[in-house]
Amino acid sequence: MQGAIKSFMSHGSLIKTAFLQRVRVVNPVLRPFIFSRNESVSSARIEEHGFESTTISDILKDKGKSADGSWLWCTTDDTVYDAVKSMTQHNVGALVVVKPGEQKSIAGIITERDYLRKIIVQGRSSKSTKVGDIMTEENKLITVTPNTKVLRAMQLMTDKRIRHIPVIDDRGMIGMVSIGDVVRAVVREHREELNRLNAYIQGGY
């Protein structure tokens, strides 16, 4: 999946250029009209609403309850078994880890990958191992803010080979997004951009 995402990142930004180039080739008669308009106020409107405008805040709004801090969590003292059981029950791949009695203070994150690499592969017991023993600690976490652009978040997740990333603001952690959330947002952004370009070419702007 990481390879596919890297390919998407490398080539996705070329869609708008390729689209306009195709218009130039297929209908050269329209070239002066189209590209003179492309330098006009209409072009500014496309840019205003345009490509790469989606932020992490937009994703959190789409996720509903996850945007107001209602993300799933466990404590450092919980067993790995209980943490994985909670992930399975809620169909998620990661849990925020907090210190006992301090739900608003993030201590780290535990993921399915932690379970596989640090429990299964090493032959440890999930029922006797504490979450705090295998989690990724807070000082090692890769985080984003609500204002982070979605493509930037995708780049971070791809480069660091992570699938979940906490969202932090001045108040602390306010949510978490997955690589699936980010990819869906980028695909939607590409689709909307192509629709805007099509409407522009057809005279909708």
C-alpha positions in Angstrom: 0.0 0.0 0.0 2.9 2.3 0.8 4.2 1.9 -2.8 0.8 2.7 -4.2 0.5 5.8 -2.0 4.0 7.0 -3.1 3.0 6.6 -6.8 -0.2 8.5 -6.1 1.7 11.3 -4.5 4.2 11.5 -7.3 1.7 11.5 -10.1 -1.5 12.9 -8.6 -0.3 16.5 -8.7 0.1 16.2 -12.5 -3.6 15.7 -13.1 -4.5 19.3 -13.6 -1.7 20.0 -16.0 -2.4 16.8 -17.9 -6.0 17.7 -18.2 -5.3 21.2 -19.6 -2.7 19.8 -21.9 -5.3 17.3 -23.3 -7.7 20.2 -23.9 -4.9 22.0 -25.8 -4.2 19.0 -28.0 -7.8 17.8 -28.6 -9.2 21.3 -29.3 -6.4 23.6 -30.4 -9.0 26.2 -31.7 -10.0 26.9 -28.1 -6.4 27.4 -26.9 -6.3 31.2 -27.0 -9.7 31.4 -25.4 -9.1 28.8 -22.7 -5.6 29.9 -21.6 -6.3 33.6 -21.7 -9.2 32.9 -19.3 -6.9 30.8 -17.3 -4.9 34.0 -16.4 -8.1 35.9 -15.5 -10.3 36.2 -12.4 -11.8 32.8 -13.1 -8.3 31.3 -12.6 -8.1 33.0 -9.2 -11.5 31.4 -8.3 -10.2 28.0 -9.2 -7.1 28.6 -7.1 -9.2 29.8 -4.2 -11.3 26.6 -4.1 -8.6 24.6 -5.6 -6.4 21.6 -5.3 -4.6 20.7 -2.1 -6.9 22.9 0.0 -8.2 20.2 2.4 -6.8 20.2 5.9 -6.8 17.7 8.8 -9.6 19.7 10.4 -11.8 18.9 7.4 -11.2 15.2 8.0 -12.0 15.4 11.7 -15.3 17.1 10.8 -16.1 14.3 8.5 -15.3 11.8 11.2 -17.9 13.2 13.5 -17.4 12.2 17.1 -13.7 11.6 16.6 -13.3 15.3 16.0 -14.4 16.3 19.6 -12.0 14.1 21.5 -14.1 10.9 21.6 -11.3 8.8 20.2 -10.7 5.4 21.6 -8.1 5.0 24.3 -6.5 2.7 26.9 -4.1 3.2 29.7 -0.4 2.3 30.2 -1.5 -0.2 32.8 -4.0 -2.1 30.6 -2.8 -5.4 29.2 -2.0 -5.7 25.6 -4.7 -8.4 25.3 -7.4 -5.9 26.5 -6.1 -3.2 24.1 -6.2 -5.5 21.1 -9.6 -6.8 22.1 -10.9 -3.2 22.2 -9.4 -2.6 18.7 -11.1 -5.7 17.4 -14.5 -4.7 18.9 -14.4 -1.2 17.5 -12.7 -2.2 14.2 -9.8 0.2 14.6 -6.1 -0.3 14.1 -4.8 1.9 17.0 -5.6 3.2 20.4 -4.4 6.4 22.1 -2.6 5.5 25.4 -3.0 7.7 28.5 -1.7 7.5 32.0 -4.1 6.0 34.6 -6.5 8.8 35.8 -5.2 11.3 33.2 -7.3 10.8 30.2 -6.4 14.2 28.7 -2.7 13.5 28.9 -1.4 11.4 26.0 1.3 8.9 26.9 1.7 7.3 23.5 -0.1 5.1 21.0 -0.5 1.4 20.5 -1.1 -0.1 17.1 -1.8 -3.5 15.5 1.8 -3.3 14.2 3.1 -3.0 17.8 1.1 -6.1 18.8 2.5 -8.2 15.8 6.1 -7.1 16.2 6.5 -6.9 19.9 4.2 -9.6 21.1 3.5 -12.2 18.4 6.9 -12.3 16.8 8.8 -12.2 20.1 6.6 -14.9 21.6 5.4 -12.7 24.6 2.1 -13.1 26.4 -0.4 -10.4 25.6 -2.2 -11.1 28.8 0.8 -10.4 31.0 2.4 -7.6 29.1 1.3 -4.0 29.8 0.5 -1.6 27.0 3.1 0.8 28.4 5.8 -1.8 27.7 5.2 -1.9 23.9 3.6 1.4 23.0 5.2 4.1 20.9 5.9 6.8 23.6 4.8 10.4 23.3 8.2 11.8 22.6 8.5 9.6 19.6 5.1 10.3 18.1 4.7 11.9 14.7 1.8 14.4 15.0 -0.1 16.9 12.9 -2.3 19.9 13.7 -5.8 20.7 12.5 -4.3 23.2 10.0 -1.9 20.6 8.5 -2.7 20.1 4.8 -3.9 16.6 4.0 -1.1 16.0 1.4 1.5 17.0 4.0 0.0 14.4 6.4 0.1 11.8 3.7 3.7 12.6 3.0 4.6 12.2 6.7 2.7 8.9 7.0 4.4 7.5 3.9 7.9 8.7 4.8 7.6 7.4 8.4 5.7 4.3 7.4 2.9 4.9 9.9 -0.8 4.3 9.4 -2.2 6.4 12.3 -1.3 10.0 13.3 -2.6 12.0 16.3 -3.9 15.5 15.8 -2.7 18.0 18.4 -3.6 21.6 19.1 -3.0 24.0 22.0 -5.4 22.1 24.2 -3.7 18.7 23.6 -4.9 15.8 21.5 -8.2 16.4 19.7 -8.4 13.3 17.5 -6.6 10.8 15.3 -6.6 10.1 11.6 -5.6 7.0 9.7 -4.0 6.6 6.3 -7.4 5.5 5.0 -8.9 8.8 6.1 -6.1 10.7 4.4 -6.3 8.7 1.1 -10.0 9.2 0.9 -9.7 12.9 1.4 -7.0 13.2 -1.3 -9.0 11.2 -3.8 -12.0 13.3 -3.1 -9.9 16.5 -3.6 -8.6 15.2 -7.0 -12.1 14.3 -8.1 -13.5 17.8 -7.1 -10.6 19.5 -8.8 -11.2 17.7 -12.1 -14.9 18.6 -11.8 -14.0 22.2 -11.3 -11.7 22.1 -14.3 -14.3 20.5 -16.5 -16.9 23.1 -15.4 -14.3 25.8 -16.2 -13.6 24.4 -19.7 -17.4 24.1 -20.3 -17.9 27.7 -19.3 -19.2 27.1 -15.8 -16.9 29.7 -14.3 
